[in-house]
């Protein structure tokens, strides 16, 4: 693992991958590098225009890349179902649950769930469950859930998953990232219990310069805050190419452990991939099972092949 780079990614020829939020940032780099190694990659994007631009850009960089666009809005469960129903391949080798939103003003998804919990967790929970048959049809399939070191700011509140009592944007973000890790934990536990040939792992990019940080200030019309974030991205953050390395490691490296959490090695901030610290509450079986049950109820998606 020391010094691991994209040059260390094993050959991905013959494998099929889906990367959510692949039109920019970590998602784009992840999709590009998987395609560079021979995978057929579906860029699952909310905006068709931005998704098409990303596909065109990727093909310009890698003319031989086998890439295609899939329309996916994680804040609309009907869109998630439509994407899964239209998935054109019998098997799925790698699913990277990457897309997300960070600290926006309070809002809700189409179904009325708080936006960060709904997009960052529930949308991916539903997508993974609906694509589970294709994942189980692939040998040594991977599900990589992209969390954040900021999960350490807050545990989930199982009695207020949608932040209806009080909305604090950064606490809601941290709770959604804790939910990502609890989902990974429970998915890995269920896969092992059923002997499924599926590795569920988590990763985080450290502090990487992407569009994610500017979403909140832009949505609120706070240009000064947006400029400050852009400055921090230029001065302090590592580039998206470096931030994607832990995700790519978790998605491709042989021997990745189920329920592992990979991030940058230097203070969880930047550098080559390494095992990352995680809050103890993200390894709690009871919390994972309770969140799973609530997620099934809120999405209507059940993992029939991995019933507890």
C-alpha positions in Angstrom: 0.0 0.0 0.0 2.8 2.6 0.6 3.1 4.8 -2.4 0.2 3.2 -4.2 -0.7 5.0 -7.4 -3.0 4.5 -10.4 -0.1 2.6 -12.0 -0.8 -0.1 -9.4 -4.4 -0.6 -10.5 -4.8 -4.2 -11.7 -6.1 -4.9 -15.2 -9.8 -4.3 -15.3 -10.5 -5.8 -18.8 -13.8 -7.6 -18.9 -15.2 -5.9 -15.8 -18.2 -3.6 -15.7 -18.3 -0.7 -13.3 -20.8 1.9 -12.3 -19.6 5.2 -10.7 -22.2 7.6 -9.3 -21.5 11.3 -9.5 -19.0 10.7 -12.3 -19.3 14.0 -14.1 -16.7 15.7 -12.0 -14.2 15.5 -9.1 -13.5 12.2 -7.4 -16.2 10.4 -9.5 -14.8 11.5 -12.8 -11.2 10.5 -11.9 -12.4 7.1 -10.6 -14.4 6.4 -13.8 -11.5 7.6 -16.0 -8.9 5.4 -14.3 -11.1 2.3 -14.3 -11.7 2.9 -18.0 -8.0 3.4 -18.6 -7.4 -0.1 -17.1 -9.9 -1.7 -19.5 -13.2 -1.6 -17.5 -16.5 -0.8 -19.2 -17.8 2.1 -17.1 -21.2 3.6 -16.7 -21.1 7.2 -15.5 -24.2 7.6 -13.4 -25.0 11.3 -13.3 -28.0 13.5 -12.3 -27.5 16.1 -15.0 -27.7 14.7 -18.5 -25.8 17.7 -20.0 -23.0 17.5 -17.5 -22.9 13.8 -17.8 -22.6 14.0 -21.6 -19.8 16.6 -21.3 -18.0 14.2 -18.9 -18.3 11.3 -21.3 -17.0 13.5 -24.2 -14.1 14.7 -22.1 -13.2 11.2 -21.0 -13.3 9.9 -24.6 -11.1 12.8 -25.7 -8.6 11.7 -23.0 -8.9 8.0 -23.7 -10.2 7.4 -27.2 -10.3 3.6 -26.6 -12.3 3.9 -23.4 -15.6 2.0 -23.2 -17.8 4.5 -21.3 -21.4 5.4 -21.4 -23.8 7.7 -19.6 -26.6 6.6 -17.2 -29.2 9.1 -15.9 -29.4 8.8 -12.2 -30.9 11.2 -9.6 -30.2 9.8 -6.1 -32.7 12.3 -4.7 -35.6 10.7 -6.6 -36.2 7.0 -5.9 -38.2 6.7 -9.1 -35.0 7.7 -11.0 -33.0 5.1 -9.0 -35.4 2.4 -9.9 -35.5 3.5 -13.6 -31.6 3.4 -13.7 -31.5 -0.1 -12.2 -34.3 -1.4 -14.4 -32.5 -0.1 -17.5 -29.1 -1.4 -16.5 -28.0 -3.2 -19.7 -25.5 -5.8 -18.3 -26.2 -9.1 -16.6 -23.3 -8.6 -14.2 -21.8 -5.7 -12.3 -18.2 -6.1 -11.0 -17.7 -2.7 -9.3 -20.2 -0.3 -7.9 -18.8 3.0 -6.6 -21.4 4.8 -4.5 -19.6 8.2 -4.7 -22.1 11.0 -5.5 -23.1 13.2 -2.6 -24.0 16.7 -1.4 -22.3 18.6 1.4 -23.8 21.1 3.8 -26.6 22.7 1.6 -29.4 24.7 3.1 -32.2 22.5 4.4 -34.1 20.8 1.7 -35.8 17.5 0.9 -35.6 14.8 -1.8 -38.6 14.0 -4.0 -39.9 11.6 -1.3 -39.5 14.2 1.4 -36.3 13.0 3.1 -33.7 15.5 4.3 -31.4 16.0 1.3 -28.1 14.9 2.7 -29.5 11.8 4.3 -31.7 11.1 1.2 -29.0 11.5 -1.4 -25.8 10.4 0.4 -27.3 7.4 2.1 -30.8 6.4 1.0 -30.3 6.9 -2.7 -27.2 4.7 -2.6 -28.8 2.1 -0.3 -31.7 1.8 -2.9 -29.3 1.7 -5.9 -27.1 -1.0 -4.4 -30.1 -3.1 -3.4 -31.7 -2.9 -6.8 -28.3 -3.7 -8.5 -27.6 -6.6 -6.1 -28.6 -9.4 -8.5 -26.1 -8.1 -11.1 -23.4 -7.7 -8.4 -24.0 -11.3 -7.2 -23.7 -12.5 -10.8 -20.1 -11.3 -10.9 -17.2 -13.1 -9.4 -15.5 -11.1 -6.6 -17.8 -8.1 -7.0 -17.0 -4.9 -5.1 -19.2 -2.2 -3.6 -17.3 0.9 -2.5 -19.1 3.4 -0.5 -17.5 6.9 -0.3 -17.7 8.3 3.2 -15.8 11.2 4.8 -13.5 11.7 7.7 -16.1 14.2 8.8 -18.3 11.3 9.9 -16.6 11.7 13.2 -18.6 14.8 14.0 -21.8 12.9 14.7 -23.4 9.6 15.0 -26.8 9.0 13.4 -30.0 9.7 15.4 -32.1 6.7 14.5 -35.2 8.6 15.9 -34.6 11.7 13.7 -32.9 10.5 10.5 -34.4 13.3 8.5 -33.3 16.1 10.9 -36.9 17.2 11.5 -36.3 18.3 15.1 -33.3 20.5 14.2 -31.2 21.0 11.1 -27.6 21.8 11.4 -26.0 21.4 8.0 -22.6 20.0 9.1 -24.1 17.7 11.7 -26.5 16.4 9.0 -23.6 15.9 6.6 -21.6 14.0 9.3 -24.6 11.8 10.1 -25.1 10.9 6.4 -21.4 9.9 6.2 -21.8 7.8 9.4 -24.8 6.2 7.7 -22.5 5.4 4.7 -20.1 3.5 7.1 -22.9 1.7 8.9 -24.4 0.7 5.6 -21.0 -0.7 4.5 -20.6 -2.5 7.9 -24.0 -4.2 7.7 -23.7 -5.0 4.0 -20.4 -6.7 4.6 -21.8 -8.6 7.6 -24.8 -9.9 5.5 -22.6 -10.8 2.6 -20.3 -12.9 4.8 -23.3 -14.5 6.6 -24.7 -15.6 3.2 -21.4 -16.6 1.7 -21.8 -14.1 -1.1 -18.8 -13.4 -3.3 -19.1 -9.7 -2.6 -16.8 -7.3 -0.8 -18.3 -4.1 0.6 -15.7 -1.6 1.6 -15.6 2.2 2.3 -13.2 4.9 1.4 -12.8 8.6 1.7 -10.7 11.2 -0.2 -9.4 13.3 2.6 -9.6 17.0 1.7 -9.7 17.0 -2.0 -10.6 20.0 -4.2 -13.9 19.3 -5.9 -17.2 21.1 -6.6 -18.7 19.5 -3.5 -17.4 22.2 -1.1 -18.9 25.1 -3.0 -22.4 23.7 -3.4 -23.7 25.1 -0.2 -22.4 28.7 -0.5 -23.4 28.9 -4.1 -27.0 27.6 -3.4 -27.4 30.2 -0.6 -26.0 33.1 -2.7 -23.0 33.7 -0.4 -20.3 34.7 -2.9 -17.8 35.6 -0.2 -18.0 32.2 1.4 -17.8 30.6 -2.0 -14.6 32.5 -2.8 -13.1 31.5 0.5 -13.8 27.9 -0.1 -12.3 28.1 -3.6 -9.2 29.7 -2.1 -8.9 26.9 0.5 -9.3 24.3 -2.3 -6.4 25.9 -4.2 -4.1 26.4 -1.2 -4.8 23.5 1.2 -6.6 20.7 -0.6 -5.1 17.9 -2.7 -6.3 17.5 -6.3 -9.1 15.2 -7.2 -6.6 12.9 -8.8 -5.0 12.3 -5.4 -8.4 12.2 -3.6 -9.6 9.4 -5.9 -6.7 7.1 -5.0 -8.3 5.6 -1.8 -11.5 5.0 -3.8 -9.6 3.3 -6.6 -7.6 1.2 -4.1 -10.8 0.0 -2.4 -12.4 -0.8 -5.8 -9.5 -2.7 -7.4 -6.8 -3.9 -5.1 -6.8 -7.6 -4.5 -7.2 -8.6 -0.9 -9.2 -5.5 0.2 -11.0 -6.6 3.4 -14.7 -6.4 3.8 -15.8 -3.4 5.8 -12.4 -1.8 5.5 -12.1 2.0 5.4 -9.3 3.4 3.2 -8.2 7.1 3.1 -5.1 9.2 2.7 -2.3 8.2 5.0 -1.2 11.6 6.2 -3.6 12.6 9.0 -6.5 11.4 7.0 -6.0 14.5 4.9 -3.7 13.7 1.9 -1.3 11.2 0.6 -1.3 7.6 -0.6 -4.1 5.2 0.4 -3.8 3.6 3.9 -6.2 2.1 6.5 -8.2 5.0 8.0 -9.4 5.6 11.5 -13.2 5.4 11.9 -15.5 6.2 14.8 -16.4 3.2 16.9 -20.1 3.8 16.4 -19.7 3.0 12.7 -18.9 -0.6 13.7 -22.0 -1.1 15.9 -24.0 -4.1 14.8 -27.2 -3.0 16.4 -27.0 0.5 14.9 -26.2 -1.0 11.5 -29.2 -3.3 11.7 -31.6 -0.6 12.8 -30.4 1.8 10.1 -30.8 -1.0 7.5 -34.4 -1.7 8.6 -35.2 2.0 8.5 -33.7 2.3 5.1 -35.7 -0.6 3.7 -38.8 1.0 5.1 -38.0 4.5 3.7 -36.9 3.3 0.3 -39.1 0.2 -0.3 -36.0 -1.7 -1.4 -35.3 -5.0 0.2 -32.1 -7.1 -0.2 -33.9 -10.4 -0.7 -30.7 -12.4 -1.4 -29.1 -11.1 1.8 -32.0 -11.4 4.3 -30.9 -11.3 7.9 
